[in-house]
Amino acid sequence: MIFTAAASDKASFGCSHENEYTYFGEALFKNIEDKPYQFIESFNRAITKITQRELSENLIPSEPQLFVGSQMKEKLQLLEQDIVHYTPERFGTF
């Protein structure tokens, strides 16, 4: 799996001491919904949020990249199932 904040020839935004998150980090991790985490869906939603934000701020699009190989896709699905099953037992409820 490869997930980048920007294409190789682009810059990502939000990297500064004043920001708690970069645009990438905010789109991916801030305000995670209280439902089972789905990696690929969440990554794709983050890409959409970043794109919309950059357009609204008239920035040159950073074009975040996502590639998930077939074996990793299967592993992520298993991990998602484990998170649902084991999270309350290991970490308490959110």
C-alpha positions in Angstrom: 0.0 0.0 0.0 1.2 3.5 -0.9 -0.6 6.5 0.3 1.0 9.9 -0.1 0.0 13.4 0.8 0.9 14.7 -2.7 2.0 13.5 -6.1 5.8 13.3 -6.5 5.9 16.6 -8.4 3.4 18.5 -6.1 3.6 20.1 -2.7 1.2 19.2 0.2 -0.2 21.9 2.3 -0.6 22.8 6.0 2.9 22.1 7.2 3.6 24.7 9.8 4.1 25.1 13.5 0.8 26.9 13.8 -1.2 24.0 12.5 -2.1 21.0 14.5 -2.5 18.9 11.3 -1.4 19.1 7.7 -4.3 19.1 5.2 -3.5 15.4 4.7 -3.5 14.6 8.4 -6.6 16.5 9.1 -8.5 14.9 6.3 -7.4 11.4 7.3 -7.4 11.5 11.1 -9.3 14.5 12.6 -12.9 14.0 13.4 -12.8 10.2 12.7 -16.4 9.1 12.7 -17.7 6.9 15.5 -18.2 3.8 13.3 -16.0 0.9 12.2 -12.9 2.2 10.4 -12.6 1.3 6.8 -9.1 2.1 5.5 -9.6 2.4 1.7 -12.9 4.2 2.1 -11.3 6.6 4.6 -8.3 7.2 2.4 -10.5 7.9 -0.6 -12.7 10.3 1.5 -9.5 12.1 2.6 -8.4 12.5 -1.0 -11.8 14.1 -1.8 -11.6 16.4 1.2 -8.1 17.6 0.4 -9.0 18.2 -3.2 -12.1 20.2 -2.2 -10.2 22.3 0.3 -7.4 23.1 -2.1 -9.9 24.1 -4.8 -11.8 26.4 -2.3 -8.4 28.0 -1.3 -7.3 28.4 -5.0 -4.2 26.2 -4.4 -2.4 24.1 -6.9 -3.8 20.6 -6.3 -1.4 18.4 -4.4 -3.0 15.2 -5.9 -2.7 12.8 -3.1 -1.9 9.2 -4.3 -3.3 5.9 -3.2 -2.3 2.4 -4.4 -3.5 -0.7 -2.7 -2.3 -4.1 -4.0 -4.7 -7.0 -4.0 -2.9 -8.8 -1.1 -2.8 -5.7 1.0 -6.5 -5.1 0.2 -7.3 -8.5 1.7 -5.1 -7.8 4.8 -6.8 -4.4 5.4 -10.2 -6.1 5.3 -9.0 -8.6 7.9 -7.6 -5.8 10.0 -10.9 -3.9 9.8 -12.7 -7.0 11.1 -10.1 -7.4 13.9 -10.6 -3.8 14.9 -14.3 -4.2 15.2 -13.9 -7.5 17.2 -11.0 -6.6 19.5 -11.0 -2.9 20.0 -13.4 -2.7 23.0 -11.6 -5.6 24.7 -8.1 -4.1 24.2 -8.7 -0.4 24.3 -12.1 0.2 25.8 -14.9 1.9 23.9 -14.3 5.1 22.0 
